[in-house]
Amino acid sequence: MIQLADRMEHVHSDIRGELYHEAMRMQAEGINVLKLNTGNPAAFGFPLPESIRKAIEGREAAAVPYCDFQGMRDAREAIVRYETSKGIEGLHVDDVFIGNGVSEVVNFALMPLLNPGDEVLIPTPNYSLWSNTILLAGAKPVFYRCDEASEWNPDIADLRSKVTPKTRAMVIINPNNPTGALYNTDVLNDMLKVAREHDLIVFSDEIYDRLLLDEREHVSTASLAPDLTVITLNGLSKSHSLCGYRCGWMVISGPREITEAYRAGIVQLTSLRLCSNALAQLVIPAALEDMETPASMVRPGGRYFEQRKATTEVLDNIDGISYVKNKAAFYLFPKLDVKKFGITDDKKFAGDLLRATNILIVPGSGFDWPEPDHFRIVMLPEAPQLREAMTKLGNFLDGYHQK
């Protein structure tokens, strides 16, 4: 028998893990499963934006050969313009690396930095791509707690207490997945103060920065810290519903003289894979000029706005569930009354829900949350379908007690 590498011991992919595979078996048997496990807008009828269609039409041949390993120059120039408009200073096209989604550029960002035993501060709950990639690099994710009672903002005292001599970096996910939290300037400045005090690199995952509800504004972390090395990560999967295009990027800002060796390592990795999806890169300039597409989804009457309304209106009437309304993205991270429902295993809860209602969700442990009392709802189906799903959830919980 081929033995699994030791590095895989703690790696987990609950978004497409065991429950997902069970749901796929159910679907193969003809059972209609509502998959609320992953943020995949096009799977729920979000169309290809016309701006993207026009950007590709007639230009397909330009994407046939390999392009620059960092990315097409006009795409990188568009990214520089966009990130500069967010207040990030001193950017050049050579500071941009385009990848096959943020998933790939997270790997490029972490691998050249981390040695075995290094530690990286990362929020709990978090999008587990980050914790898994840190583990695969041989390093240790150290979780700082986000506080539900404070609208899921990071607990700065807890963050500070987790710093050790082995800490190399801090991850900020803002807007946050899975909570939908949006951090303000004061919170970000408090986090950056810790980074300054301990000479930490900051990784700021901002892929939901264009999906802001209730006319809120996003502050880019790097705009507050020109003196620090900040790696800003973003992409088009969510704002323009282009998950399958696999189009993401990272931007390095801060004092260039201290990042030369690190940049060289990123160049080594990006060169090895030759280039990212060139067809997707063709659309970056058009997408970053098309702010109407994401704006149309988050304003009243838009799908994200109305789908959140439909979800929360039903949840408000389910005994034993509480939640913090998301300020961005399309996720809720509700809390279950574990005493009422006798829940000691959130994965079992999610499995029981799947088998009883044909609704697939991800339990909180899939986002490195330490208690069995949360789960994530992906609010991507249209409003009537979400109302029906939340009603089924409420009916399921009525009388549920984990055995």
Summary of the structure (lengths in Angstrom):
residues: 403
radius of gyration: 21.0
end to end distance: 35.6
largest distance: 62.0
contacts: 1367
relative contact order: 0.17
helix: 44%
strand: 16%
